[in-house]
């Protein structure tokens, strides 16, 4: 059984001016939502509030139709997987998987059946008699997931569960998590600092910064229509270029250069208005008339390269994602055309109308 998760004006204050919220969101039953944001933005605190490990200063948390503010963590019907797995070292894998059921007084026969079911689901049947110290990091991670799943929770909370794995195993386990969610359909809230995990796993992404929600949307929404410069720069590898600009003589200017655009801009701008222009590295292309720049650093990635460029007549740098057949040498002069750009308020960072592709 799965349930809708709802937060209404939830805050958690640790000291005056220190904490998170107010936060309001609704995760529909069965959806997989990912929370991302820089270190210290409140991601883990939010999970701990939902799990009942901390109590909100104000606001309400609902699981299904039940307000769970006054319930202990064990009575909320949620299961949480931590970054460090938190397995009991003296117990076997089977005992770890069944521990939560044992604490709830589940009959030993039913408990054994559930442990075997979960072990088969995660492909760890052969590990049931081992102790955690005899397992690899990936195997321990599966056991931690299995212990949470064995309880058949209404809400599944994961706090950076893949961060201790190497890159290859993290990618493999990420795919397995996605498949597992398709099979089980448990309402899931997943915290990560890894934007690749967020973009590939989430039905929707919640971007947090300094304890506040910056934007909620599908991965495509956030990437293509960021609400502000924080979201724009946080999502995307390499990150979006954010450059100071001004509107002058019906043209955008970066430093002393007019910004070449494929169409006439139609934004409602004032003469001499200062702005922040956003350009993703993949939206830059070599052309005869473009932003003049010099290649200062080249980072080959195989089929493409990240090229750091210094704009002419400007102290600004920008990143260009160059295809393999156009990778320059350091010091080469470049003319970079822009196929798509974003405009942001120079003071608040809020998005203005973005230019269509």
N, C-alpha and C positions, 0 to 999 in steps of 0.2 A: 504494500500500500504506500502511495506517495501523496504528498500534500503541497499546497501552495505555501510559500514562505513570504511573509509580509512584515516590513518594518515601517513604523509610522513615527516620524520625528524623533528617532532614537539618538541620544547623545551619551557620551561617556566623558566626564571631566575628571582629570587627575589633579589639576590645580587651575586657578583662574587663568583662562586663556590657553590652557593645555588640554587637548583631548580631541575627540571627533564628533561630528554631527553639528546640527541635526541631519539625520539621514533617513530618507524614505525611499523604499523600492518594493516591488512585488515580483517574486520569481514564480511564474506559473508552474503548476504541478508537472513534474517530469522533465523540466528543462535544465540545461547545464549552463550555468552562468559563471563567468570568470571575473575576479576582482584583480585589477592591476594598478600599479602606481609605484612611485619611488619609495625607497626605504624610509620608514618612519611615518608613512602617510596614514596609517591606521588600518591596514588590511587585516592583519592578524587579530587586532583588537575587535574588529567587527565580527570575525568568526567566533571569538571567545564569548562575545555577548550573546550570539545566537545559541552557542553550545551550553550556555549557563555557567561558564567558568568565571565570568564577570557579570555584574549587574549594571544595567543602564542607569545613568543619572536621571534621565527623563525619557519619555517616549515608550512605545509598546512594540513588542515582538509577537507575531502570530504565526503559529504553525497550523495550517488548516484554519479552522474557525476559533481555535483556542489561543487566548493570550497566555503566553508561557512565562511572563515576567516573574511570577511568584513560584515557579516550579524549579526544582533542582535540575542539574544537568542530566542525571540518570532518569528523570521522569519526563524529559522532553521528546523522547523518541527520535533523537538525532545521533549520528555517529560521526566521529571526527578522527582524521588521520593526520598526525603531526609530521613535521619535517624530519625528526629524529627517530620515527617509527615507534619508539616507546614500547618495545616488546619485553616481556618478562624473561630474563635470561635463564632462570632456573626451570622454565616450563618448556615442553616440547612444542613443536608447531601446532599439533593437534590441540594441546591444552591452551595455547595462546588463542587459537581460533575459537575455542568454545568457552573461554573465560567469561565473556560478557553474558552468555546464555546461562552459565552456571550461577552467576550472581543474581540472575533473574528467576532462579528456581526452575529452569526448564528441565524436564525429565531427561535422565542420562541417555536413554535410547533415542529420543527426539534430538537431543543435542549432538549425538554422534552422527546421526543422519544429516543434520544441517552442516556439520563440519565437513563431512565427505562431499556434500553437494557443493559447498563453497570451494573446497580444495580442487575439485574437478573443474569448476568454472574457471579457476585461475591457473590451472595446470601445475599444481603443487602437491598432487597426491603422493608422490614419491618422497616428499620431504616431511611427512607428518610426524615421524619419530625423531627428527633432528632437533637440536637446540639452536637458538638464534646465532650463537657463535660459530656454528658450522655452516652458516648460510652466507651467500654473497649479498652485496648491497641490493641488487635487484630482487633476489629471493626474499630478503627481509621486507622489502617494500611490498611485495605481493602478500606476505603474511599480514602485514599491518592493514592492507586493504581488506583482506579476507576477514580479519577479526571484526572490522567495522561492518562489513556486508553481512556477516553471519547473524547480526541482530535484526536484519530486515528493517532498517530505519525508514522513517518518512522523509528525512532530510539527511543528505550526505555532505559533510564539510571536509575539505582537504586543504591543508596549510602547507604549500610548497612541497608536496610529497616527492617530487622528482629531483630536487635540488642537489641531493647527495650522489646522484648517479652520473656516470660519464656521458658524454654527448651522444654516443651511439645508442647506449642503453636507454637514455632519456627519450630519444626519438622513438625507439621501439615500444617503450612502455606507454608513451603518449598515445600511440595508435591503439594499443590494447585498451587503454582507459576509454577511448572514444567508442570502441566496439563494445566494451562492457556496459557503458551507459546506454547504448542502443538496445542491448539485451534486457537490461533491468529497468530502465526508465525512472530511476530515483531522482527526485529533485536534488540538484547538486550545486553547491557554491564552492568554487575552487580559487584559492589565492595563489598568485605567482608574481614574480618580478620579470618573468621571461615573456616578452611579447609574442614570440613564436608560439609558445604554448597557448597563450590567450587567443591568438588569431585562429589557430587550428582546432582548439577544443570547444570554444564557447558558442552557444546559441546566441548569447548576448554578452557584452563586456561592460563592466562597470569600471570607470577610470576614477581613482581617488587621488587627491593631492591635498596635503595639509588638513586631513580629516574631513574633506568635503567632496561630494560627488561632482565631478567635472562634466561627465557625459555618460549616458547609457545608450547602447545601441548594438546592432549586429556588427561583426568585424568589418564588413564592407562599409557600413554607415560611418563608423568612426574613422576608417582610413580615408574614405573619399570625401566626407563632410565633417571634419573635426570642428568642435564647437569653439575652440580657442587654441592659442599657441602651445599650451601645455600638452593637450591631447595630440596636436599636430606633430610635435617633436617627439613625443613619447612612443607613438606607434609608427613603425616604419624603420627598416634597416637597409641601407644607411638612413639616418634621420633626415627629416625635411630641413631644407635650408630656410632659415628665417633671417631676412635682410631688411634693414631700415630703408625706406623709400619715401618719395614725395610725389604728389600729383601736381604737375606744372605744364602749362601750355597744352592741355588735353592729352598729356602723356605721363606715364609712370617713369620715374627716374631713380636709378640706384647709383649713388655717388654722382659722377658727372656723365653717366651713360643713360640714354633712354632705354627702357626695357622693351625689347622686340616681342610683340605678341602676334599670334596668327590672325586675330580679329580686333576690331575697334572695341576697347573696353566700354561697358555700359553701366558701370557702377555709379551711383549718385555721390560723387566726390566733390569736395570744395577745392577751389584753387589754392595751391600751396599746402594742401593737407598732408600731414605726415602719417605714414602707415608702416605696417610690417608686411612684407611680401613673403609668402611661403612658396617654395619651389621644391618638389620632390626630385631627388637625384635622377630618377628614371625619366623625368619629364624635360630633361635637358638633352639637346641633340646638336651635333655639329652642323653649321650652316654658313652661308656667305655673309649674312648680316645677323649678328647676334651680340651678346655680351662679350666684350673683349676680356680675355683672361690669360693667365700663364699657368701651366701645369707645374705644381710644386711638390706633389707626392703621388705615387702610383702604388696601389695595393692590388695585385692580381688575385682574382678569385677563380680562374679557370676560363669559363666562357665569357666573363666580363671582369671589369676592374673598377675599384673605387678610386676616383681621381680627385685629389684636392687641388683646387684652382684658386689663384689670387686674382681678383678682379682688377682691371686696369683703372688707374686714377681713383682708387678706393682702397681702404685698409681691409675690405671684406673678403673673406674666403667663402667658397661654396664647394659642395661635393657633387660630382657628376658620376653616374653609373654608366661607364663606357662599355659598349660591346667589344668583343675580342678583336674585331677587325679595325677598330678605331682607337685602340689604346695608345696614348701619346707617350713621348719621352719627357722626363723632367726638363722643364725649361721651354717646351714647345708653346708657341702662341696658339690660342684657341678662339673661335667664335662660336658661342653657345646660344642656340635658339631655345625658346621656351614653348612647349606645347600645351601646358596647363599650369595655372597658378592659383594661389589663394591670397586673399587679403584679410588682414587682421587690424583691429584698432591698435594704434601704437601705444596707447596708455593702458587699456584694460586687457588687451590680448584677445578680446572677443572676435569671433569670425564675422566678417562682412560677407556680402554676396560673393560666392566663389565662381570663377569663370568655368563654364561648361567645357568638356573635352571637345 
